[in-house]
Amino acid sequence: MTNIRALESPLAAWRSFRDIARATQTLAAAQSLQWAERSRRADEHLAWCEALAAEYPLTRAEPRSRVVLAIGTDLGLCGPLNRLLFERCAEQRLDAEPTVLRIVVGSRLASLEPFAEAVELATPSTMSAALELAADIEGLIDQLPDPLRLDLTIALAGAVEGDGQPRIDLRTSETPDIELPIEQREWLDHTERPLAADPELSTQAQLLLRHARLVAALARAVTSENEARWRTMGRAFESAQRKIAEQERRLRKLRQEQITQEMLEARQGARR
């Protein structure tokens, strides 16, 4: 009886853990789908802004300083996302010159101290919060000298591999993040642009592009975070299922042995 009770207690705990893992996985899956759609729309907007900025470029002077933004997570249960981000930032030496401003989104990533003297910001939980956060980041950049001539490097989890490992991407100002499809460029290719040399127009195009880059990166990072959490909790659920099945087999075997022992004892008592 003692052995049976010893097995029943951890079995109940594993069942409780399984239910929590299933609920968390379901929530993460729903949030991942919602953010995937938001990220898709943000990428489309970014593609248009990049195409517009390419038509109205802003002359740059070399060398340029750099602003680095690392987007982590405040929440757990999403695998080694923050650790991989930290390692990638260290590998690329993003904290070294010519970096003049360092921004970390997410308290867990900030606790790893990927950058010295970094500005720490909270991760967004809604799209409106992401838009506000992008505006806050732009406000920090605008305090620097000649902000539109700064390189903006963004480190984020751009996707999640099949094994649940986040893939860390670096988005820089040197190369476009999203290419606009050729068929959608017709409005630019067939439109006269008499104001192409207007510096005010070029400035506005670059401001639009910077904002679009920040919003798209934040949306993609939150999407990857939720997908990583979904996959992590999926593996936790499967592990709990296996453990429960193992415990139930041992419990059934022990109960069968106990029943057999009781029957033998009853038979021996009847003989006496």
N, C-alpha and C positions, 0 to 999 in steps of 0.2 A: 504493500500500500504506500509505503514511504517513497519508493522509487517512482510510482505512478504520479504522486503529488509533485515530486521533484521535476518531472517532465511536463506536467500540466501548466505550471507557472511560466516557464520560458515560452511554451507554446502560445499561451495567451498574449505574451509580450510580442512575439513575432507576428501574430495576427493583427495586433494593434498597429505595429510598425508597417505592415503590408497595407492596411487601410489608409494610413497617413500618406504613404508613398503613392498610392493610387490616386488619392485626392489631389496631392501636389502635382502629380504628373498630368492629370486632367486639366487643372488650372493652367499649368505652364503651356500645355498644348493649345488651349484656347487663346491665351495671350500671345503665343508665338504666331498663330494665324492672323490675329488682329494686327500685330506689329509688322508682319510680313507685307500686308496690304499697305500699311502706312509707309513702309520703307520703299515699296515699289513706286508709290506716288511721289515720294521725295526724290527718288532716283530720276524719275521722268522730269521733274522740275529742274533738278540739277543738270540734266543733259541739255535742256533748253538754255539755261543760264550759261553753261560752258560754251555753247555754240554762239550765243550772243556776245560773250566776252571775247571770244576769238575774233569776231568781226570788228570789235571796237577795243583793241588792245591798249594797254597802258604801258608806255615806255618805262623800262626798268634800268636801274643803274646797278652795276656790279661792283663789289660783292654785296649780297643782301644778308640781313640778319634773319633769324628764324624764330617762329613761335611754335612750341610743341604742345599738343593736346593729346593726353592719354585717357581713353574712355574705358573705365572698369565697371565694377558693380558694387553697390552697397549691400546686396543680398548674397546669401550663400546658396548651396545646393546646385551649383552650376559648374562643377568640375574645377580644373586648374586654370580657369580663365584669367584671374588676376595674376597668378604666378607666371603664366606664359607671357602676359603683357609686360610684366616687370622684366622678364628675361630678354624679351625682344628690344625693349627700350635700352637696356644695358648693353646688349650686343651691338646695337646701332649707334651707341654713344650719343643719344639724343639730348643728354644733359650738357654736353660739351659745347664749346663755341661752334657756330655763331648764334646759339640759342640765347634769346634775351628775355623770353617769357615762357614759363612752364606752368601748365594747367593740368590738374588731375581730377577726373570725374569719378567719384566713388570712394567711400571711406576705406573699404578693404584694400583697394589698390594703393591709396594714399598711405596706409599703415605700413606698406612694404617699402615706402620711400624711394620710388623710382627716380625722383628728381629732387635736387636740393632747392629749398626755398620755393616750393611749388604752391600755387593757389589751389586749394581744395574746394570742389563743388559737389553737390549732391546729384545723384543720377535721377533722370526724369522717370515718372511713372505713367504719365499721360503725354499725348502729343502736344497739348497746350503747354505742358511743363517743359517739353523739349524745345518748343519755340522760345519760351522765356529764357531757358538756359542758353540757347544760341545767342540771344540778344545780350545776356550777361557776359558771355565770352567775347562778343564783339566789342562791348564796352571796355573790357580789359585791354583788348588789342588797340582800340582807338586812343588809349592813353599814351601809347608809344609814339616815338617820332616816325613820321612818314609811314603810317600803318598799312597803306595799300601796297607798299613795296616790300613787305615782309613775306618770307616764305612761311606757309602754314603747313606743318606736318602733323597728321592725325594718326595715332596708333589705336587700333580697335580690333575687336573680334569680328572679322568680316564674314565668317561662315563657321559652320560646325561640321566636322567630318563625320563619316558613318559610325566611327567608334566613339563619338561623343566629344572628341578633342576639338576645342576651338582653334580656328586658324587665324593667326594674327596678321593683319594687313597694315601697311603703311601707305597713307594717302598724302601725297605732296602736291605743292603748287606747280611742280615741273611738268607733270603729266596729267591729262584729264582723268577724272574719276570715272565718268560715264561718257561713252561716245554716243552722240545723237545719230539715229539711223539716217542713212543717206536720203531716203524718200521723205523724211521730215525736214530736211534742210532746204527744200525748195523755196520756202518763204524768204530765206536769207539769200539764196543764190539768185533769185529773180526780182529782188527788191533794190531799187536805187537807194544809195546811202550817202546823201549829200552832207550829212553831219558826221561822217566817219572821223574827221579830224578834230571834232569838238572834244576838248579834254573833259568837260563836264559830263558828256555822254559816256565817255570811257570810264570815268570815275563811278558813275551810277551802275554801269554794267559790272564793274569789279566788286562793288558793294553787294549787288544781287548775287553774284557768284559766291562770294565769301559766305554769305548767309545760307545759301543753298547747300554749300559744302558742309557746313556745320550741322544743319538740320538733317541732311541725308546720313551723315556719319553717326549722329546720335540715334536716329531711327534704326539704322542697321545694327548698331551695337546692342540696343535693347532687344531687337529681334534675335540676335545670336545668343544673348544671355538667356532668354526664355527657351530657345531651342536646346541649349546646353543643359538647362535645368530639366527640361522634359526628358531628354535622353538619360541624364544621370538618375532621375527618379524612376525611369523605366527599368534601368538595370537594378536599382534597389528593390523594386517590386518583384522582379524575376528572382533575385537572390532570396528575398523573403519567402516567395512561393516554394523555392527548393528547400529551404530550411524547414518550413512548415510541413512539407510532404515527408521530409526525413524524420521529423519529430513525431508526426502522426503514425508513421510505420513502426517506430520504436515503441510508441504507446500502445498500438494495437497488439504488437507482439508480446509486450509485457502483460497486458490485460488477458490475452489468451493463455499465457503461461500461468497467470494467477487463477483463472477459471479452471484450468486443467488441474492445478494443485489442489484447489478446493474440492473438485470432484473426486480426486484420489483420496483425500482425507475423509470425505464423506463415505466413500465406499469402504475404506478401512474401518471406520467407526461402525458401520452397519455390520461388518463381519464380526467385530468384537461383541 
